[in-house]
Amino acid sequence: MHATLTTTYSDTRADGLGWCLGLPRLPALAVRNVEFGGLKLELRLLGASHQMLIDAGPGGVEPVSETVACVSGAATPLPARAATRLGRWEYEFTALTQSFGDTAFVARVREIVALASAHEHGLIGEYPGLPYAVTAMVVERAGAGATWSTWHTYPQERRIVSTRSRAM
């Protein structure tokens, strides 16, 4: 699903991203709902990046909420890797920030847009007024859980932050 977002780009730099588990739903600019059996997922594009919500439905399984965004005071700096237990879920997170030259940056953003736009369970948002400013997410079923990847682009820095998460 491809969305043209109706707000200005609010991420100012890659180093401003933070990571937080357990936040409630934040106001979203675009949402994509995906269901794998009884597992319900919400891919959410925020004015300040992304939020993934997973609900396994009734049965005492705690929901998962991952937020990667520029959220003052609510998030820790983006870790390269984290792993924790969230109720019955084994959760893992990785992040990588890469810098590119002009041509390589544009080519990589185009690859991300094509991948997320064509993905069966993808969501991509383009911010108006700043070419190559996008946030993209894709999610896939993984056993009784899910894995998801995200990309946050920073054209003014020619940097891309990629994350990969899983809840099993």
Order of alpha helices (4+ residues) and beta strands (2+ residues): beta-beta-beta-beta-beta-beta-beta-beta-beta-alpha-beta-beta-beta-beta
